[in-house]
Amino acid sequence: MTSLEGETGDAPKRLHSAIIADQLEAEIIAGTLAGGSKLDELALTERFGVSRTPVREALHVLASRSLAERVPYRGVIVANITRERIDNLFETMSEIEATCGRLAAQRMTMSERAALEELHLSMAEMAENGRYDEYERANTDFHTAIFAGTHNEELIEVANGLRLKLAPFRKSQLRIAARMKKSNEEHTAIVTAILDSNAREAEKSLRRHLLSAAKAALSRMG
C-alpha cells in the first residue's frame, strides 16, 4: 500500500489528490490499468492510505482529462485509449493552437512578447541540460502564454480545456531528451513568428509543432 496520510487540512488533501491522479494517469497511459477496468474508491483508499475525499477528487481529475468516465451502475471506469482518439485530440488541438498563434502574433502586447521570448530562452537552457521536470512545467506556461496572447476569453477557455485532455500524452513524450530538444527547436520558429508579428507563419509553426507532438505520442503506442 502506498500511504499518503499523516497531514491534515485542505492543502494536503489537494496534494494527495494530485499525487493519486498523477499515479493513476501514468498507469492508464502505460496500459497497466486497462480500458474498461473499474476504479474502485474503497480499493484506492486502501492502496494509497487516504480517506475517500482525495480519491474522489483524483477520480474527478481523471474524468476531466477523459482518462476515465462515470458509467451508471458501474462507477468510474478507465477510458479506452486508442490511436484514433489520440489522433483526433491532436488534430483538434492543432487547429486550436494554430488559431491562437495567428491571433497572438497580431494581438500580443510588447511586454507579452518579451515575456514569451524570455521564457523560451530559459527553456532552451533546460532542454540543453536535461531538466525534464522544469521543462515540462515551463512548456505548459509557454503554450498558456500564447493562448493568453489572443486576448479572446472564449478561445482561451477552449484551448486550456483541450490542453488538459492532451497533457498526459504530451508529458510522457517530453521525458525523452531528443523530443524535448526538438520541441524547443520548434518553439524557436513559433517565437520568431510571434515576435515578427507574422500571423501566417505563427499559425503554420504551431500546426507543425502539434503534428510533431502527435507523431511522438503515437509512436509510443506501437
N, C-alpha and C positions, 0 to 999 in steps of 0.2 A: 504493500500500500504506500502511495506517495502522500505523506501528510503535509498539509499546508496550514494547519491550525497553530494556535499559540499567540495570535494577535487579535485585538478587539477593535471595534469602531468601523465606520463606513469605508474609510480609505483602505484598510487591509482587506475588506470584503471585495472591493473593486479590484484590488491587486490579485486576490485569489481567483476571482472570476476570469481575469485577463490571462493568468497563468494556465488555468484549466482550459480556456478557449484555445490558447496557442498550442497546447499539447494535443488536444483533440483534433485541431485543424491539421497539424503536422501528420497525425496518424491517418486522417481521411485522405490527404493528398498522397501519402505514401501507399495507400491501399491497405494499411493494417486494419483499419475499420472499413469494412466493405460496404458498398452501397446497399441500402435496404435493411441494414442491421439497426437494432434499436439502441438508443442512448438512454439507458435506464437511470433515472435520477438517484434511486437508492443505491444502486451498484456504484455509481460515480461518487456519491458522498462517502461511501466506504473506501473506495480506491484512493481518493485524494485526502481523506480525513477531514472533511469540512461539513458544514451544515448544508441544507438544501438550497439556501438562498444564493450563494455564489455559483452553485451548479446550475440553477435555473437561469442566472444571468449569463453564464457561459453558453448555455444552450440557445439563449436568445441571440447572442452574438453570432453563433454558428448559423442560425436561421437567417439572420440579416445578411450574411455573406453567401447565402444559398448553398451552404455546405450541409445543411440539414433542413428538414421540413417537419412540420407538425401534421400528423395524419390522424383523423378521427378514430377513436377506439384503439389506436396503436401507440400514441405518444409521439416522441421525437425520433425521427428516422434519418439515418445518414443518406444524403442525396447521392444519386449516381453521377459520378464524374466521368463524362465521356469526352472523346476528342471533339465531337461535333459541338458539344456545349461550350467547351473552352474556345473553340474556333469562333463560334458565334459571339461570345463575350468579347474577345479581342477585336473582332470585326466592328462591333458596335462602339467599343472604346476608341478604336482607331478613328472613326468618324467624329466622335465627340471631341477627342483631343485635337484632331486636326482643325476643327472649328474653333476651339479655344485658342490654338496657336495663331490662327489667322486674325482673330479679334484682338488678342493680346498684343500682337505686333502693331496693330493700329491704335490701341487704346491705353496701353501701359504708360504710366507717368514716368518721368525721368528717374525718380527715386526708386520706383519699382523695377525698372530696367537695371539700374545699378545694383540693387539687392540681388537680382537674379544672376547677374554676372559674378558677383562676389561669391554667391552660393556655389555656382558652377566651378569656380576656381578652387574652392575648398574641397569640393567633391573630387576634383582631379587628383588632389594630393591623397585623399582617402583611397581612391582606386589604385594609385601607384603603390601605396603601402599596404594594400590588402586589408583595410579596416572595414570589414564587411558590415558589421552592425551599424557603425556610424554612417556608412554609405547608404544603407537601406533606409535609415531614418531620414537622411538628407534627400534621398530620392523622392520620398513622399512630399517633403517640403518643396522640392523643385517643381513637381507637377502641380501641387496645390497653388503655388505662386502663379503659374501660368493660368490656371482656372480663374484665380482672383483677378488677374490682369484683364480679363474680359469685361469686368465691371457689369456683369449680367447675372443677377442673383439666381434666376431660374436655371440658367445653364450651369452655374457653379454647383447648385444642388444636385442636378442630374449627374454631372461629372464626378462629384465626390461619392455619390451613391454607387455608381458603377465601379469606381475605383476600389471601393471596399470589397466588392464581389470578386474582383480580379487580384486583389492584394496577395492572397495565399500563393497564387501561381507565379506572380512576379517576384515575390520574396524568395521563393526557393531557387530561382534561377540566378539571382544576384549573389548567391553563395559560391558561384563558380568564378574564379579570378578572370578568366578570359571574357566571360559575359559581362562582368562588372566593368572591365576596361572598354569593351565595345559600347556598352551603354553610355559611358562617359563621352566617348568619341561622338556618338550620335547626339548627345546633349550639346556638344560644341556647335554642330550645324544648326540646332534649334535656337540656341542663344544668339548666335551670329545673325540669324534671320530676324529675330525679335529686336535686337539692338539696332539693326539696319532698317527697322520698320518695313521689312519685306514680308508682307502678309502671305503672298502666294508661296514663298519658299518656306516660311514657318509652317504653313499647313502641310506642305509636302514632306518636310523633315519629320514632323510628328507622326504622320501616317507611316512613313518608313520605319520610324522608331518602334511603333506598335507592331508592325509586321515582323520586325526582327525579334521582338519580345515574344510574339506568338510562336514563331518558329522554335525558339529556345524552349518554351514551355511544352510544346507538343512533342519535341524530340525526346524530352524526359519521360514521356508516357510510353515510348517504344512503338 
